[in-house]
Amino acid sequence: MSAKHHTITALVQNEAGTINRLVSLFRRRGFSLASFNAGDCEDPGFSRLTFIVDGDDATISQCLKQLDKLIDVVECEDLPKESSVQRELALIRVEPTEDQRQSLYNIVNEFIARTPRSTPTCVVVEQVADVYDIERLIEALRPFNITEIVRTGVVAMKVEG
């Protein structure tokens, strides 16, 4: 099988140095880390991490085995897109001309995005969506003079049933 994006989640103990050990594992083993996100979760003292890793099935299997060996990792798994919800937050600052503003707002509405901040010279567009929809929005906004893009990285959750 060819290399592709895999979404891996891990429940880890929230200890000093945990994230450093995890990132070092990826660096040492040469795993291609496309995105990384960490945050508190439902269990106090634990964090949930989401990694987007590029690789074939054998590489991902090895990655999961290596993660599982780390003392701080409670559980980890590769989440298929069809049985998970995956989202990313993007903030995109554009500087449209006065004549472009209505077209800009039409695109924002079409993508079900928001504009949390607007000034006479710039508009910040916010979207929470899957990576594909965010990429589509960015392409649609290119004619409006994108001056900055900030993205959180993917968060993901397994959906049972």
N, C-alpha and C positions, 0 to 999 in steps of 0.2 A: 504494500500500500504506500502511496506517496505521502510526503510530508504535508501536514495541514495544522490549522489552529486547534488546540485542545484546551478546554477550560477545566482547570484543576482547582478544587477547593480543599482547604485544610483547616481543621480545628486545632488550634495550638494553645499551649499554656502561655499566658501573658506574663512572661518573665523578661528581665533585662537580657539583651543579647539574642533573643529568639529570632527576630527578623534578620539580624546580621548572619546568624548561622544558616538560615534558609537561603538567603541571597548568595552566601559564600558557596553553598552546595551547588547552586545553579552555575556559578562562575567556574568552580573547580571541575565539574562534570561536562562543561561545555553545552549545557542545555540552552536553547534559544528562548529567552524570556521576552515576550512581546508586550506584556502588561502585568502589573502587580498592584494589588489593592489589599489593604489590611484595615480592620476595624473591630471594635468591641462587638460582642454578640449577646445572645440570650443568657449565657452562663457567665456570672461574674468571675473574673480571673482568667478568662479565656478570650481569644480573638479568633475571628474567622478571616482567612486569607483567600484571595482569588488570584490565580495565575493564568495567564494565557501563554501557552507554550507551543512552539512550533516543533513538529516532529512526526515521524511515522509511529505506528502502533508499538513497535519494539522500543523506540526511544521513550515514549510516554510510559510504557510499562516499567522500564528501568528508572525513570524519574520518580514514579510512584513508590517503587521499592526503596529508593534512596531516601525519599521524604519519610517513609514509614519507619526507617531506622533511627531517625532523629528523636531523641528523648522528649523534646518539647511537643512533638506532633502526636495528637490524640487519634486523629483519623484524617484520611485524605482520599479523594476519589476524582476520577475523570468524569465530568458531567457532559452527557450528550445533549446537544441543543434541543432535541425533541422532548426531553424529559426535564427541562430546566427553564427558568426565567433568567435571562441575562440582560443587564442594562448598564448603560454608561451615561454620565452627565457631561455635557459639553457646553461651554460658554464661548460664544463667538462674537467678537467686537467688529462691527462694520462701520464704515464712514460713507454712507450713501449721499448722493447729491439730493437736493430738495426735490427734484423731479423723480427720483428713484424711490422715495419713501413709501408711497402707496404700493408700488410693486413689491417692495421689501416686506411690508406687512401682509400682503396677499400670500407670499411664499411662507412666511411664519405661520399663518393660519392653515395653509395647505399641509404643512408638516406637523401640525398640532404642537408647535413650539410656543415659547413665551418671550416677551421682551421685558425683563425685570428692570431695565434701566434705559432711558433714552434722554439724550441731550440734543441741543441744536446741531452738534457736529458728529455724534456717534449714537449707535444703537447696540445694546448688548442683547444677543439672542441666546436663549437657554433651551436646551432640549435634553430630555431623558428618554433614551430609546436604545434599541440594539445598535451594534456597531455599524451595520449596513445602512440603517436609516440616518445615522449621524453623518456618515460619509456622503450620502446623497444630499443631505441638507447643506453641508459644507460646499459641495460642488454647485448647488443652486445659488449659494450666497456669494460666490466668487465675483460676479459682476458688480457687487456692491462695495468693493474695496475692503476686503478682510484685513484687519490690522493686527489681530491677535486671536489665537485659539488656545483654550485651556480645556483639557479633558481629564477626567478622574481615573480612567481605567475601568475595566469591567468588574461588576459585582454579579454574583450568580447564586442561585438557590435551586436545589433539586425540588421537583414537584412530583409528589407521589400520586399514583392512580392514573 
